[in-house]
Amino acid sequence: MDTFGLMKLLGSVSDPVMRLDGKGKYMSMNAAAEQTFIRLGHDPITFIGRTVWDVFPELKGTTTHHDLRRALEDDVPISYEFYHAAEQRWYEVRGFPCAPGALLVFKDITERKLSVNK
């Protein structure tokens, strides 16, 4: 399946999904990802062709940076959680090899994290 077909299929997924090339550049994203970035004050149209680290330089040197690099360079699936302070939300990120690059799926797990900490 080509990238267009894959993203069309994932367009019905309610979680944010994006595709990165082998260098970490945004290639495409579904409507849920676009809406998430807009809510965070970003214009997702400007992401295409730019690396994750150009768009979010604060990620350099973090666990997220390490995990994404591992997914892209070693072509392995990844899974991690991160807290987005500006939104006060927790996300689970799953990355799947999609040569060249990776497909990332974000799931908001804030409610689950809050219920565990009660």
NUKOLFI-33152 format. One line per field, with one value per residue: residue number from 1; x, y, z of N, C-alpha, C in turn. Coordinates in Angstrom, 1 decimal. Layout:
<nodes>
zavo <- c(NUM, ...);
nc1 <- c(X, ...);
nc2 <- c(Y, ...);
nc3 <- c(Z, ...);
cac1 <- c(X, ...);
cac2 <- c(Y, ...);
cac3 <- c(Z, ...);
cc1 <- c(X, ...);
cc2 <- c(Y, ...);
cc3 <- c(Z, ...);
</nodes>
This chain:
<nodes>
zavo <- c(1, 2, 3, 4, 5, 6, 7, 8, 9, 10, 11, 12, 13, 14, 15, 16, 17, 18, 19, 20, 21, 22, 23, 24, 25, 26, 27, 28, 29, 30, 31, 32, 33, 34, 35, 36, 37, 38, 39, 40, 41, 42, 43, 44, 45, 46, 47, 48, 49, 50, 51, 52, 53, 54, 55, 56, 57, 58, 59, 60, 61, 62, 63, 64, 65, 66, 67, 68, 69, 70, 71, 72, 73, 74, 75, 76, 77, 78, 79, 80, 81, 82, 83, 84, 85, 86, 87, 88, 89, 90, 91, 92, 93, 94, 95, 96, 97, 98, 99, 100, 101, 102, 103, 104, 105, 106, 107, 108, 109, 110, 111, 112, 113, 114, 115, 116, 117, 118);
nc1 <- c(0.9, 0.6, 1.8, -0.3, -2.6, -2.3, -2.5, -5.0, -6.5, -5.9, -7.1, -9.6, -9.1, -9.4, -7.3, -4.3, -2.2, 0.9, 3.3, 6.7, 9.7, 12.8, 14.7, 13.4, 11.6, 8.5, 6.1, 3.4, 0.1, -2.8, -6.2, -6.8, -4.3, -3.5, -5.5, -4.8, -2.2, -2.9, -4.5, -2.5, -1.4, 0.1, 0.8, 0.1, 0.5, 2.9, 4.7, 5.3, 7.9, 9.8, 11.9, 11.1, 12.7, 13.3, 10.9, 10.1, 12.3, 12.9, 12.7, 15.1, 17.7, 16.2, 14.3, 12.3, 13.4, 15.6, 14.2, 12.7, 14.8, 15.9, 13.8, 13.7, 16.3, 17.0, 14.9, 12.8, 9.9, 8.5, 7.5, 6.3, 5.7, 4.7, 4.7, 3.0, 3.5, 2.5, -0.1, -1.0, -1.3, -1.1, 0.5, 0.6, 2.9, 3.2, 5.3, 5.8, 7.7, 7.9, 9.0, 10.6, 11.2, 8.9, 5.7, 3.7, 1.6, -0.4, -1.8, -4.1, -3.7, -4.3, -6.5, -6.4, -3.8, -4.3, -6.3, -4.8, -3.1, -4.7);
nc2 <- c(-1.2, 2.2, 5.4, 7.3, 5.7, 4.4, 6.5, 7.4, 5.2, 5.3, 7.7, 7.5, 6.8, 7.7, 8.5, 10.6, 10.2, 9.9, 10.0, 9.5, 10.1, 8.3, 10.1, 11.4, 13.4, 14.9, 13.4, 12.9, 13.2, 12.3, 13.6, 13.9, 14.2, 16.6, 18.3, 18.1, 19.3, 21.9, 22.7, 22.9, 25.2, 25.2, 25.3, 22.7, 22.3, 23.4, 21.6, 19.5, 18.0, 18.9, 18.1, 16.3, 17.3, 19.9, 21.1, 20.7, 21.6, 21.3, 18.6, 17.5, 15.4, 14.2, 11.4, 10.8, 11.7, 9.9, 7.4, 7.8, 8.1, 5.6, 4.0, 4.9, 4.6, 1.9, 0.5, -0.6, -1.5, 0.9, 2.0, 4.3, 6.6, 10.0, 13.1, 16.0, 19.1, 21.7, 21.2, 19.7, 16.9, 13.4, 11.1, 8.1, 6.8, 5.0, 3.5, 2.3, 0.4, 1.6, 1.4, 3.7, 4.8, 5.6, 4.9, 6.8, 6.6, 8.3, 8.2, 9.6, 9.3, 10.4, 10.3, 7.6, 7.7, 9.6, 8.2, 6.1, 7.4, 8.2);
nc3 <- c(0.0, -0.8, 0.5, 0.4, 0.3, 2.7, 4.6, 4.0, 4.8, 7.5, 8.2, 9.3, 11.8, 15.2, 16.8, 16.9, 14.0, 12.4, 9.7, 9.4, 7.6, 6.9, 8.0, 10.0, 9.1, 8.8, 6.8, 6.3, 7.8, 9.8, 10.1, 12.8, 14.0, 12.9, 14.0, 16.7, 16.7, 15.9, 18.1, 19.9, 19.1, 16.7, 13.2, 11.3, 8.6, 8.0, 9.0, 7.2, 5.5, 7.3, 10.0, 13.1, 15.1, 14.2, 14.3, 16.9, 18.9, 21.6, 22.2, 21.6, 22.8, 24.7, 26.1, 24.3, 21.9, 21.8, 21.6, 19.2, 17.3, 17.5, 16.5, 13.9, 12.9, 13.5, 12.7, 14.2, 16.3, 18.6, 21.9, 24.1, 26.9, 27.4, 29.1, 28.3, 29.1, 28.5, 27.7, 29.8, 29.6, 29.2, 27.0, 25.1, 23.0, 20.1, 17.8, 14.6, 12.3, 9.0, 6.2, 4.0, 7.2, 9.8, 11.3, 13.4, 16.3, 18.4, 21.6, 23.8, 27.2, 29.5, 31.4, 32.3, 33.5, 35.6, 37.1, 38.1, 39.8, 41.9);
cac1 <- c(0.0, 1.4, 1.6, -1.6, -3.6, -2.1, -3.0, -6.5, -7.0, -5.8, -7.9, -10.8, -8.7, -9.6, -6.1, -3.4, -1.3, 1.7, 4.3, 8.0, 10.6, 13.9, 15.4, 12.5, 10.8, 7.0, 5.6, 1.9, -0.6, -4.2, -6.9, -6.7, -2.9, -3.6, -6.3, -4.0, -1.2, -3.6, -4.9, -1.3, -0.9, 1.0, 0.2, 0.7, 0.9, 4.3, 5.5, 5.6, 9.2, 10.7, 12.1, 10.5, 13.6, 13.2, 9.6, 10.1, 13.7, 12.9, 12.8, 16.5, 18.4, 15.2, 13.9, 11.5, 14.4, 16.3, 13.3, 12.4, 16.0, 16.0, 12.8, 14.1, 17.6, 17.1, 13.7, 12.1, 8.8, 8.8, 6.4, 6.7, 4.7, 5.3, 3.8, 3.0, 3.2, 1.7, -1.5, -1.2, -1.9, -0.2, 0.3, 1.3, 3.3, 3.6, 5.9, 5.9, 8.5, 7.2, 10.2, 11.6, 10.7, 8.0, 4.3, 3.5, 0.2, -0.5, -3.1, -4.2, -3.9, -4.4, -7.5, -5.8, -2.7, -4.9, -7.0, -3.8, -2.5, -5.7);
cac2 <- c(0.0, 3.4, 6.3, 7.9, 4.7, 4.1, 7.6, 7.4, 4.2, 5.8, 8.9, 7.2, 6.5, 8.9, 8.9, 11.2, 9.3, 10.6, 9.2, 10.2, 9.4, 7.8, 11.1, 12.1, 14.4, 14.6, 13.1, 13.1, 13.0, 12.3, 14.8, 13.9, 14.8, 18.0, 19.0, 18.1, 20.4, 23.2, 22.9, 23.3, 26.5, 25.0, 25.1, 21.4, 22.3, 23.8, 20.5, 18.6, 18.2, 19.3, 17.0, 16.5, 18.1, 21.2, 21.6, 20.7, 21.5, 20.9, 17.2, 17.0, 14.9, 13.5, 10.0, 10.8, 11.8, 8.6, 6.4, 8.1, 7.8, 4.1, 3.5, 5.3, 4.0, 0.5, -0.1, -1.4, -0.8, 1.5, 2.4, 5.1, 7.5, 11.2, 14.1, 17.3, 20.1, 22.8, 20.7, 18.9, 15.7, 12.2, 10.4, 6.9, 6.9, 3.7, 3.7, 1.1, 0.6, 1.8, 1.8, 4.2, 5.7, 5.1, 5.4, 7.0, 6.7, 8.9, 8.0, 10.3, 8.4, 11.2, 9.7, 6.4, 8.1, 10.2, 7.3, 5.3, 8.2, 8.6);
cac3 <- c(0.0, -0.9, 1.6, 0.2, 0.7, 4.1, 5.3, 3.8, 5.7, 8.9, 8.3, 10.1, 13.2, 16.0, 17.4, 15.9, 13.4, 11.4, 9.1, 9.3, 6.7, 7.6, 8.7, 11.0, 8.5, 8.6, 5.4, 6.3, 9.1, 9.7, 10.6, 14.3, 14.3, 12.5, 15.1, 17.9, 16.6, 15.9, 19.5, 20.6, 18.5, 15.6, 11.9, 10.9, 7.2, 7.9, 9.4, 6.1, 5.0, 8.4, 11.0, 14.4, 15.9, 13.8, 14.7, 18.4, 19.3, 23.0, 22.3, 21.4, 24.0, 25.6, 25.9, 23.1, 20.9, 21.7, 21.1, 17.8, 16.6, 17.5, 15.5, 12.5, 12.5, 13.7, 12.0, 15.2, 16.9, 19.9, 22.7, 25.3, 27.4, 27.8, 29.6, 27.6, 30.2, 28.0, 27.6, 31.0, 29.1, 29.1, 25.8, 24.8, 21.6, 19.5, 16.5, 13.8, 11.1, 7.7, 5.4, 4.9, 8.3, 10.9, 11.5, 14.9, 16.7, 19.7, 22.3, 25.1, 28.3, 30.7, 32.3, 32.9, 34.4, 36.7, 37.9, 38.8, 40.9, 42.9);
cc1 <- c(0.9, 1.0, 0.2, -2.7, -3.5, -2.8, -4.5, -7.1, -7.0, -6.6, -9.1, -10.4, -8.8, -8.3, -5.2, -2.4, -0.5, 2.8, 5.6, 8.8, 11.8, 14.8, 14.6, 11.7, 9.4, 6.7, 4.1, 1.4, -2.1, -4.9, -6.8, -5.3, -3.0, -4.4, -5.5, -2.9, -1.8, -4.0, -3.7, -0.7, 0.0, 0.2, 0.8, 1.1, 2.4, 5.2, 6.0, 7.0, 10.2, 10.8, 11.4, 11.3, 13.7, 11.9, 9.5, 11.5, 13.9, 13.0, 14.2, 17.1, 17.5, 15.0, 13.2, 12.5, 15.1, 15.4, 12.9, 13.6, 16.1, 15.0, 13.2, 15.4, 17.7, 15.9, 13.0, 10.9, 9.2, 7.5, 6.9, 5.6, 5.4, 4.2, 4.0, 2.6, 2.3, 0.2, -1.9, -1.9, -0.8, -0.6, 1.1, 1.6, 3.7, 4.1, 6.1, 6.8, 7.6, 8.2, 9.8, 10.9, 9.9, 6.7, 4.1, 2.1, 0.3, -1.8, -3.1, -4.6, -4.0, -5.4, -7.0, -4.7, -3.3, -5.6, -6.0, -3.2, -3.4, -5.5);
cc2 <- c(1.2, 4.3, 6.9, 6.9, 4.4, 5.3, 7.8, 6.4, 4.7, 7.1, 8.7, 6.9, 7.8, 9.4, 9.6, 10.2, 10.2, 9.7, 10.1, 9.4, 8.9, 8.8, 11.9, 13.2, 14.0, 14.5, 13.3, 12.8, 13.0, 13.5, 15.0, 14.5, 16.3, 18.8, 19.1, 19.2, 21.7, 23.6, 23.4, 24.6, 26.4, 24.9, 23.8, 21.4, 22.6, 22.7, 19.6, 19.0, 18.6, 18.2, 17.4, 17.4, 19.6, 21.9, 21.7, 20.5, 21.1, 19.4, 16.6, 16.6, 14.2, 12.1, 9.9, 10.8, 10.5, 7.5, 6.6, 7.7, 6.3, 3.5, 3.8, 4.7, 2.5, -0.3, -1.0, -0.7, -0.2, 1.8, 3.1, 6.0, 8.8, 12.2, 15.4, 18.4, 21.2, 22.4, 20.0, 17.6, 14.6, 11.6, 9.2, 7.0, 5.5, 4.0, 2.3, 1.3, 0.7, 2.3, 2.6, 5.1, 4.9, 5.7, 5.6, 7.2, 7.2, 8.6, 8.8, 9.4, 9.1, 10.6, 8.5, 6.8, 8.7, 9.2, 6.4, 6.1, 8.7, 7.8);
cc3 <- c(0.0, 0.3, 1.5, 0.7, 2.2, 5.0, 5.2, 4.7, 7.2, 9.2, 9.2, 11.5, 14.0, 16.7, 16.4, 15.4, 12.4, 10.9, 9.0, 8.3, 7.6, 8.4, 9.8, 10.5, 8.4, 7.1, 5.3, 7.7, 8.9, 10.3, 12.1, 14.7, 14.0, 13.6, 16.4, 17.8, 16.5, 17.3, 20.3, 20.0, 17.4, 14.3, 11.3, 9.4, 7.0, 8.4, 8.3, 5.6, 6.1, 9.3, 12.3, 15.2, 15.5, 14.3, 16.3, 18.9, 20.8, 23.2, 22.1, 22.8, 25.0, 25.3, 24.6, 21.9, 20.7, 21.1, 19.6, 16.9, 16.4, 16.5, 14.1, 12.0, 12.6, 13.1, 13.0, 15.8, 18.2, 20.6, 23.9, 25.7, 27.6, 28.3, 28.8, 28.5, 29.7, 28.0, 28.9, 30.6, 29.0, 27.7, 25.7, 23.3, 21.2, 18.1, 15.8, 12.6, 9.8, 6.7, 4.2, 6.0, 9.3, 10.8, 13.0, 15.2, 18.2, 20.4, 23.6, 26.2, 29.6, 31.8, 33.0, 33.9, 35.7, 37.6, 38.7, 40.0, 41.9, 44.2);
</nodes>
